[in-house]
Amino acid sequence: MVVTSPKTEHYAGGESRVVPLFPELRPHLEEAFERATPGAEFVLTKCRDIDKNLRTHLLRIIRKVGLSPWPKLFQNLRSTRETELAEDFPLHVVCAWIGNS
């Protein structure tokens, strides 16, 4: 999966990075693919609307399942995944995937 990075695009090679699709995601992406309209370019279309606030939507989901939202939702999710990946892969590789220097 190619992740574009407008924040670092002015650095050589910083316009994007390649992140592998991890096995845990495969069944969810396959299900989304099966539900997608035939010929659709994207399977997760709600996330592509610039008028949608992903944080607000995530807060609704968290509350709906009876949990309390934690501070820095996306930063903490990213940090947790980095820690998980570092258990199985070299840290410099994980940092490249996550986008840390």
N, C-alpha and C positions, 0 to 999 in steps of 0.2 A: 504494500500500500504506500503510495507517495503522499507525504504530508507537506503542503506548501507552508512557507514560513515568511510572511511579509516583514516580520520584525527583524529577521537576519538576512533578508535577500540582498542587501547591499554588500555583504561579505562574499568573497569567492567561495562558491559551493554552498552558500547558506540559503539559497532560494527554496530548497526543499530537502527532505531526507526520506529514506526508505525505511519503513517499519514493517516487520513481518506480521502476517496474520497468525496469531497464536491458536493452537488447537482448541482451546476453550471457546473461542468465538465461532468456530466453524458451524456447529449445529444451529446457532442463532442466525448467522448470515445465510445459511442454506434455507432456513424457514422463511426469512425475509425475501429471499430470491424467489421462492416458490409462490409467495403471496403477491409479488410485484406484477405489475401490468406487463404482458409480453412485449419485449422490445424496449422496456424502460432502461434508461442509462444508470439510474441510481435505485438502490433498494430501500434506502433510508431517506425518504423524501422530506419528512418533517424537519429534519436537522438542516436542510438546505435553505429554508426560508429565513432571510435576514431580518424579517419583522418578528420572529419568534425569539423569546428569551429562554434559553435552555436551562438557566438556573431556576427560573420560576417553575418550569415544568418538572425539573428534578425535585424541587421542594415539595410539589404536590404529590409526586410519587412516594417520596419518603414518608410524608405524613399519612398518606392513604394506607400504607402498610403498617402504620402504628409506631413508627420510629421518630425520634427527634433529630432534626437536621443538625449537622455539626458545622463548625466554622470552616470557612474556605473549602467549600464542597469540592470543586474541581481540582484545586491544588492538592488536597489531601488524597483524593482518588488517584491522581497521577503519582504522588509520592509513595503511596502504598503499592501501586503496581511496580514502580521502580524497585522497591525493596523486594517484592516477590521475584522479579526477574533476576535480580542480583544473586539470588540463591542458586540459580541454575546457569547463569551466563557471566562472562567476564564483565566487570564493572564498566570498562571503557566502551564495550559494545552496547550495554544497556543505556549508558548516557547518550550515545549516538542515537539510539532509537527514541529515547524520551525527549531528546533535544537539549540536554544539559551539556555544558562544556567541561 
